[in-house]
Amino acid sequence: MTAPNIVAVATITGKTVVLLNPTTSPGVSLIPTPVNQVFKINSIYACNTTTGPLTVDVFITRSSLDYYIVKALGISGTLTTIVVSKESSIYMEEGDVVFAKGSASGITFTASYEIIA
């Protein structure tokens, strides 16, 4: 199915998800796959809760191909990095999956998105 026409929107529902310590390869699904909807990602934050530096990957898988938003992005100890902001929002279509991964335990991801239907 193609993406719905977002000019004729019936509902917009705001959601926030959190993901703690996703270290499994290739990553853990951060935002679910839209079905008959469009998801607008407003923000993704990555927080390093440890005192040492860690790296993060955030990417979209579409048609079995990975498209990195950030790859091996370094985050110093006890800092938070904005991966996606509302000024650079991303639309997800049906079949897209957003994955997140940290190099070690101690990374928390927080994402805010809208379900547009």
C-alpha positions in Angstrom: 0.0 0.0 0.0 1.1 3.5 -0.6 1.3 6.2 2.0 -2.1 7.8 2.8 -2.8 11.4 1.6 -1.9 13.5 4.6 -3.9 16.5 3.3 -7.1 14.6 4.2 -6.1 13.7 7.8 -8.8 12.2 10.0 -6.7 11.9 13.2 -3.2 12.8 14.5 -2.2 10.9 17.7 1.0 11.8 19.6 3.2 9.1 21.0 6.4 8.8 23.0 8.5 5.7 23.3 11.6 4.9 25.4 14.1 2.1 24.8 16.8 1.2 27.4 20.1 -0.5 26.6 19.5 -1.7 23.0 22.8 -3.4 22.3 21.7 -6.4 20.2 22.7 -6.4 16.5 21.4 -5.1 14.2 19.4 -3.0 16.7 16.0 -2.9 18.4 12.9 -1.5 16.8 12.5 2.0 18.3 9.3 3.0 16.5 6.8 0.5 15.3 6.0 -0.1 11.6 3.1 2.1 10.3 0.1 0.1 8.8 -2.3 2.2 6.7 -0.8 5.3 8.3 2.1 7.7 8.1 4.3 8.3 11.2 6.0 11.7 11.6 9.0 11.4 13.8 9.4 14.7 15.7 12.4 13.8 17.9 14.8 11.1 18.8 17.1 11.6 21.8 20.0 9.3 22.8 21.2 9.6 26.4 24.5 8.1 27.7 23.8 7.2 31.4 27.4 6.0 32.0 30.5 8.1 32.7 32.4 6.8 29.7 31.9 7.5 26.0 29.6 5.3 24.0 28.4 5.3 20.4 24.9 4.9 18.9 23.4 3.9 15.5 19.9 5.0 14.4 18.6 3.9 11.0 15.5 3.2 9.0 15.1 -0.2 7.2 13.1 0.1 4.1 12.7 -2.8 1.6 15.5 -4.7 3.4 18.0 -1.8 3.0 19.4 0.2 6.0 19.4 4.0 5.7 21.4 5.5 8.6 20.3 8.6 10.3 23.5 8.4 12.5 26.2 5.7 12.6 28.7 5.3 15.3 27.8 8.7 16.7 29.9 9.3 19.8 28.2 10.5 23.0 30.4 11.5 26.0 29.5 10.2 29.4 26.3 11.5 31.1 25.3 13.6 28.0 22.2 13.5 25.8 22.4 14.0 22.0 19.5 15.1 19.7 19.5 12.6 16.8 16.3 14.0 15.1 14.5 17.3 16.0 11.2 18.7 15.1 13.0 21.1 12.7 14.2 18.0 10.7 11.3 15.6 11.2 11.1 12.4 9.2 8.1 10.7 7.7 7.8 6.9 7.9 5.7 5.0 5.4 4.2 1.5 5.7 6.9 -1.1 5.9 9.5 1.3 7.3 11.2 0.3 10.7 13.4 2.6 12.8 16.1 0.7 14.7 18.4 2.0 17.5 21.5 0.5 18.9 24.1 1.4 21.5 27.7 0.2 21.6 27.2 -1.0 25.3 24.6 -0.9 28.1 24.0 2.6 29.3 22.1 4.2 26.4 18.5 5.3 26.6 16.6 6.4 23.5 13.5 8.5 23.7 11.4 9.2 20.5 8.4 11.3 19.9 6.2 10.7 16.9 2.7 11.3 15.5 0.4 8.7 13.9 -1.3 10.4 11.0 -4.3 8.6 9.6 
